[in-house]
Amino acid sequence: MNEHEKNRDFYTNCTQYFEFLRKVGKKDYEFEDEYYFTMPAISNK
């Protein structure tokens, strides 16, 4: 698995996780902060 595939899988998993949180009405601010901090670095490669 190359870096692009890993990043795509990570993004897909995060999207599913955020959808799950919305459905159950919860927030994960720590993960959300980390995700939005990390995402630009991942998507620029």
LUMMARVO-829908 format. One record per atom (N, C-alpha, C): residue number from 0; residue in one letter; chain; x negated, y, z negated. Coordinates in nm, 4 decimals. Layout:
<atoms>
 num residu chaine        x        y        z
 NUM      a      A        X        Y        Z
...
</atoms>
This chain:
<atoms>
 num residu chaine        x        y        z
   0      m      A  -0.0860  -0.1187   0.0000
   0      m      A   0.0000   0.0000   0.0000
   0      m      A  -0.0900   0.1242   0.0000
   1      n      A  -0.0662   0.2133   0.0934
   1      n      A  -0.1491   0.3335   0.1003
   1      n      A  -0.0909   0.4460   0.0137
   2      e      A  -0.1633   0.5566   0.0062
   2      e      A  -0.1216   0.6687  -0.0796
   2      e      A   0.0147   0.7240  -0.0392
   3      h      A   0.0376   0.7351   0.0918
   3      h      A   0.1660   0.7887   0.1395
   3      h      A   0.2823   0.7014   0.0930
   4      e      A   0.2652   0.5708   0.1024
   4      e      A   0.3710   0.4788   0.0573
   4      e      A   0.3932   0.4898  -0.0931
   5      k      A   0.2833   0.5002  -0.1690
   5      k      A   0.2949   0.5149  -0.3142
   5      k      A   0.3699   0.6426  -0.3494
   6      n      A   0.3345   0.7523  -0.2820
   6      n      A   0.4003   0.8796  -0.3089
   6      n      A   0.5483   0.8739  -0.2724
   7      r      A   0.5792   0.8109  -0.1586
   7      r      A   0.7189   0.7985  -0.1160
   7      r      A   0.7983   0.7151  -0.2175
   8      d      A   0.7395   0.6052  -0.2623
   8      d      A   0.8061   0.5218  -0.3627
   8      d      A   0.8266   0.5983  -0.4926
   9      f      A   0.7251   0.6746  -0.5336
   9      f      A   0.7362   0.7540  -0.6558
   9      f      A   0.8502   0.8548  -0.6430
  10      y      A   0.8546   0.9240  -0.5302
  10      y      A   0.9600   1.0239  -0.5069
  10      y      A   1.0979   0.9578  -0.5087
  11      t      A   1.1110   0.8434  -0.4430
  11      t      A   1.2388   0.7705  -0.4400
  11      t      A   1.2807   0.7283  -0.5804
  12      n      A   1.1860   0.6748  -0.6559
  12      n      A   1.2166   0.6319  -0.7930
  12      n      A   1.2581   0.7500  -0.8803
  13      c      A   1.1903   0.8624  -0.8653
  13      c      A   1.2241   0.9816  -0.9436
  13      c      A   1.3630   1.0317  -0.9068
  14      t      A   1.3941   1.0317  -0.7785
  14      t      A   1.5259   1.0761  -0.7341
  14      t      A   1.6340   0.9885  -0.7950
  15      q      A   1.6135   0.8579  -0.7949
  15      q      A   1.7102   0.7656  -0.8555
  15      q      A   1.7222   0.7907  -1.0053
  16      y      A   1.6112   0.8161  -1.0710
  16      y      A   1.6124   0.8427  -1.2150
  16      y      A   1.6909   0.9701  -1.2462
  17      f      A   1.6664   1.0767  -1.1677
  17      f      A   1.7394   1.2016  -1.1898
  17      f      A   1.8887   1.1841  -1.1633
  18      e      A   1.9247   1.1062  -1.0624
  18      e      A   2.0660   1.0785  -1.0352
  18      e      A   2.1290   1.0038  -1.1521
  19      f      A   2.0577   0.9065  -1.2055
  19      f      A   2.1071   0.8317  -1.3208
  19      f      A   2.1305   0.9248  -1.4399
  20      l      A   2.0338   1.0127  -1.4673
  20      l      A   2.0483   1.1061  -1.5791
  20      l      A   2.1705   1.1953  -1.5603
  21      r      A   2.1932   1.2432  -1.4375
  21      r      A   2.3108   1.3279  -1.4103
  21      r      A   2.4394   1.2518  -1.4370
  22      k      A   2.4431   1.1248  -1.3941
  22      k      A   2.5643   1.0433  -1.4120
  22      k      A   2.5968   1.0219  -1.5587
  23      v      A   2.4944   1.0025  -1.6412
  23      v      A   2.5187   0.9777  -1.7834
  23      v      A   2.5166   1.1063  -1.8657
  24      g      A   2.4908   1.2195  -1.7994
  24      g      A   2.4955   1.3491  -1.8671
  24      g      A   2.3792   1.3757  -1.9607
  25      k      A   2.2625   1.3229  -1.9266
  25      k      A   2.1444   1.3440  -2.0116
  25      k      A   2.0378   1.4188  -1.9350
  26      k      A   1.9402   1.4706  -2.0098
  26      k      A   1.8256   1.5408  -1.9518
  26      k      A   1.6975   1.4802  -2.0076
  27      d      A   1.5947   1.4815  -1.9268
  27      d      A   1.4620   1.4395  -1.9700
  27      d      A   1.3674   1.5536  -1.9329
  28      y      A   1.3670   1.6563  -2.0159
  28      y      A   1.2922   1.7776  -1.9833
  28      y      A   1.1425   1.7526  -1.9718
  29      e      A   1.0884   1.6656  -2.0546
  29      e      A   0.9445   1.6388  -2.0490
  29      e      A   0.9066   1.5772  -1.9145
  30      f      A   0.9834   1.4785  -1.8717
  30      f      A   0.9539   1.4152  -1.7437
  30      f      A   0.9800   1.5116  -1.6286
  31      e      A   1.0882   1.5858  -1.6378
  31      e      A   1.1231   1.6819  -1.5330
  31      e      A   1.0118   1.7854  -1.5152
  32      d      A   0.9600   1.8382  -1.6245
  32      d      A   0.8497   1.9347  -1.6174
  32      d      A   0.7282   1.8726  -1.5498
  33      e      A   0.6952   1.7526  -1.5901
  33      e      A   0.5792   1.6830  -1.5336
  33      e      A   0.5999   1.6562  -1.3846
  34      y      A   0.7210   1.6155  -1.3486
  34      y      A   0.7540   1.5858  -1.2095
  34      y      A   0.7372   1.7102  -1.1220
  35      y      A   0.7957   1.8212  -1.1634
  35      y      A   0.7889   1.9421  -1.0810
  35      y      A   0.6492   2.0051  -1.0797
  36      f      A   0.5698   1.9755  -1.1821
  36      f      A   0.4320   2.0207  -1.1837
  36      f      A   0.3461   1.9367  -1.0883
  37      t      A   0.3735   1.8057  -1.0835
  37      t      A   0.2948   1.7117  -1.0053
  37      t      A   0.3348   1.7064  -0.8588
  38      m      A   0.4618   1.7263  -0.8290
  38      m      A   0.5134   1.7068  -0.6931
  38      m      A   0.4399   1.7884  -0.5870
  39      p      A   0.4096   1.9167  -0.6073
  39      p      A   0.3384   1.9905  -0.5021
  39      p      A   0.2024   1.9291  -0.4682
  40      a      A   0.1323   1.8793  -0.5674
  40      a      A   0.0020   1.8182  -0.5445
  40      a      A   0.0160   1.6906  -0.4629
  41      i      A   0.1190   1.6132  -0.4901
  41      i      A   0.1414   1.4891  -0.4172
  41      i      A   0.1822   1.5179  -0.2732
  42      s      A   0.2738   1.6113  -0.2538
  42      s      A   0.3287   1.6347  -0.1215
  42      s      A   0.2325   1.7062  -0.0273
  43      n      A   0.1241   1.7649  -0.0783
  43      n      A   0.0275   1.8333   0.0075
  43      n      A  -0.0769   1.7403   0.0667
  44      k      A  -0.0791   1.6177   0.0234
  44      k      A  -0.1804   1.5230   0.0745
  44      k      A  -0.1327   1.4559   0.1998
</atoms>
